[in-house]
Amino acid sequence: MDVDKPNTIWTITQLNQKIRTIIDHGLPPLWLKGEITDLNIHRSGHLYLSLKDAGSKISAVMFNGANKASELSLKNGMQVEVFGKIRVYDKQGQYQIYIEKIMPGGMGELQQKFEELKAQLQKEGLFDPTRKKPIPAFPKCIGLVTSLNGAALKDFLHVVERRFPDVHIRVIDCRMQGEEASLQAIRSIRYLNRSQACDVIVLTRGGGSMEDLWCFNNEELVRQIAASEIPVISAIGHEIDFTLCDFVADLRAATPSAAAEIVTGSQMEFKQQLQQNKVRLEQVIRYTIDQKNARLKQTMQHLDHQMEQQFQIAKQKLTQLSEHFIFKNPQHLLENRYHQLSDAQKNLQHSMEQNLQEQKEKLLKAKQNLFIKAPERQLAEQEKILLEKKQKLHVCIDQIINEKNYQFKKSKQQLQDLNPRSVLARGYAIMRAEKSGDTIKTAKDLQEGQSINLMMKDADLSVTIDKIKPLDDQV
């Protein structure tokens, strides 16, 4: 098929560059899983390999990946998961993946769980910087949660011994890998908080794969660190390793040694700081003393000037007083005072006599009123009135009792007159129907052969009607 020649003809380089631009802008970084093949660790430290599945294959490179390959024991045929960016190699016209992270197969699921739990805890505010507690500058005691067999303990103690050997360290032996590690770490942090055994807690271990460090992504452990009243420093793995404990801790240290440097100030630096503070304090004290002395000198001069003024004023007043007529003729002043005292004495005597007379008159009136209102006299009159009222009361009571006795006897006689037994005593009887107990008042209520009851004065009889004989209408 004939094809017309275009105006523009691309070169191979232009085409490869165009493809690279499309891939760079069209494909974000991604996770890829596959089987390792063509594994090659270059002497430069770079890692070259290919990834394949049942149907395809792709080249890959990881710069400075030799250490990671050794750490994970990578080999051909091994299933892995990698994270990186797809790039185009212009010279060969090939695309490959530039690996940033690599882990054994199945670790992608762990990464997804890590991101999901991280997002959840971050939403709850557990990673909020405002809730983090300050780390004490010079703690008296450090609570170290780590494995007694790990290199992290040696690194930590080595730095502390060098920088500040006097600090007390309380080591809690704890597994740093596996299912039991998170549970032991939780118990250790709870114990240190409950016993208030230290000023700061350091949770530390050396580096490892994501799978090795997974116990430090345990949700319960993260929440325990957040709830700790004692500040917690997380020093887990290497600088590039991150766990959820790092995000929730009050401070994250890149390595165990870095954590030791954080919690222990250098003894030499501390002494230098003390010396600087001492010099600075002496300067401040010396300056303050000089200022106080200058002010005191000014105050003394001012006081001397005021005292001189007061002395001159007092001297003038003394001169004026010495020229006063009192000091020139004091006898005249005494005579005036004597006359005033004599007049005051006469006035006082007259006032006392007048007051005494008034008090005598008041006392006489009081005696008269007391005689009129004497308690013995009033008591006798009240006793006489009480006796009269008592006698009247007895008379009234006797009258009331007599009236009540009369009414009682009268009521008793009326009750006896109305008593049916009294009527029956005159020869009468009361008839009642045996079944209903109704009183029979007329012969119409009776039937021959009927049983009735007769109530007499001294007995009740049960009889049967033999024959009923009506009375004549005439009387």
Secondary structure, DSSP 8 states (H G I E B T S, - for coil): ------S----HHHHHHHHHHHHHHH---EEEEEEEEEEEE-TTS-EEEEEE-SS-EEEEEETT-HHHHHHHT--TT-EEEEEEEEEEETTTTEEEEEEEEEEETTHHHHHHHHHHHHHHHHHHTTT-GGG-----SS-SEEEEEE-TTSHHHHHHHHHHHHH-TTSEEEEEE---SSHHHHHHHHHHHHHHHHHT--SEEEEEE----TTTTGGGG-HHHHHHHHH-SS-EEEEES-TT---HHHHHSSEE-SSHHHHHHHHS--HHHHHHHHHHHHHHHHHHHHHHHHHHHHHHHHHHHHHHHHHHHHHHHHHHHHHHHHTSHHHH-HHHHHHHHHHHHHHHHHHHHHHHHHHHHHHHHHHHHHHHHHHHT-HHHHHHHHHHHHHHHHHHHHHHHHHHHHHHHHHHHHHHHHHHHH-HHHHHTTT--EEEETTT--B--SGGG--TT-EEEEE-SS-EEEEE--------S--
